[in-house]
Amino acid sequence: MYEDKCVVIGVTGGIAVYKALDVISALRKKGVKTKVIMTESATKFVTPLTFQSISQNMVITDMFAEPKAWKIQHISLAQEADIMLIAPATANVIGKVANGIADDMLTTTIMATKAKVIFSPAMNTNMYENPIVQENIEKLKRFGYEFIEPDSGRLACGDIGKGKLPKPEVIVDEVLKNLYPKKDLVGKKVLVTAGPTKAPIDPVRYITNRSTGKMGYAIATEARDRGAEVTLVSGADFLECPKGIELINVQTNSEMREEVLKHYKNSDIVIKSAAVADYKPKNYSKEKIKKTGDDLKLELERDNDILLELGKLKKNQILVGFAAESNSLLENANKKLKNKNLDFIVANDITSKETGFGSDNNKVFIISKNGKVDELDTMSKRDVARSIFDNILE
Ligand SMILES: Cc1cc2nc3c(=O)[nH]c(=O)nc-3n(C[C@H](O)[C@H](O)[C@H](O)COP(=O)(O)O)c2cc1C
């Protein structure tokens, strides 16, 4: 998917230089072509040879080195880049670019490129909070340069505060989002639900299910990357939400219902991948239920059927449900599609160990209300998400 894409990574002289290697490695695994420009300071931390090995390309450090090709490099790289990523970005390089200085290969290439430039600053908290640095960042943002906000935490210098380079996966996610070739959901509002819900028994205990939310998060990320405005209502409080998605964490079926109904009217596409609890304890105990020598009987009552309700309220929305079945997969899924007035249903067989709950892969059928059945091979949940939107947009 990213084979024809090129990211030029500018590496500058911060203590987090070594982390850029993981970013490059992850981008390469996605098929992205990576070309590295290091500032002279960056080479004092990690050698260009290391970056050369990881990026599988020559690393450029010196603007005046004997050219290896006839092309003028700062122009050719500036033109070749689909994205320029500066990670880690020092206070110095941010200041230089903000003030029009182009005195080395990196700053010159930044100046010469028409590609989007994303800075991932990393520095000591006091440096980051310095009003001069902040003003430079604001100025660059006004000119359309993008920034990945640094993390807070314990820094290399021992200080605690903002200034850490975010995890490689956060930086990679931001780059891939920008490189994503399909932008066919621009202007669309997509509502996704994910994860399990919890049905409380008492203040300590609850009933839940094995859903991890991975499928829903993959759907939300796919929608975001295709340009949609995404709201994710999630019962999975242990997954990190990708940037640029409105995340609403909920616990119970009722909370999920309330949030979904709040956003339903204004949504164009609604994908309900959450495994919402069908039953809840009839009598919630405010006090912790004490252990006795006897068995404990819990009476359960039906909880809200949110999908059924959405099907009834449906106007122009495209409504997609999930059917996690352990038997008669297609038959049960088709019944659910009709009974709940859905446009599509994604049916998966949860008995397979390689796919389904908790796994990074899934094996599904996408069934449309027109009777089309798209049987997908086993694939990553992200690829399933892509196929769901391809089917919707077909
Ligand atoms: C050990 C060490 C660590 C440094 N870490 C950082 C850093 O994390 N962020 C930063 O902005 N500058 C850091 N600096 C300062 C930069 O290396 C210095 O500003 C340099 O001029 C940056 O050059 P460049 O922007 O051309 O790479 C560090 C310096 C040293 C000696």
The ligand as an ORCA input file, in Angstrom:
! r2SCAN-3c Opt
* xyz 0 1
  C      24.138     15.014     25.370
  C      23.323     16.046     24.666
  C      21.984     15.871     24.531
  C      21.187     16.821     23.886
  N      19.862     16.596     23.763
  C      19.088     17.521     23.146
  C      17.697     17.293     22.991
  O      17.158     16.246     23.409
  N      16.967     18.232     22.380
  C      17.513     19.388     21.904
  O      16.771     20.219     21.367
  N      18.843     19.608     22.009
  C      19.641     18.712     22.608
  N      20.994     18.934     22.717
  C      21.547     20.160     22.158
  C      21.732     20.035     20.648
  O      22.582     18.951     20.341
  C      22.318     21.347     20.110
  O      21.353     22.375     20.239
  C      22.719     21.215     18.678
  O      23.208     22.466     18.221
  C      21.574     20.774     17.786
  O      21.986     20.756     16.432
  P      20.998     20.309     15.262
  O      19.698     20.942     15.521
  O      21.649     20.837     14.033
  O      20.983     18.831     15.280
  C      21.804     17.990     23.344
  C      23.174     18.143     23.463
  C      23.937     17.195     24.110
  C      25.413     17.398     24.207
*
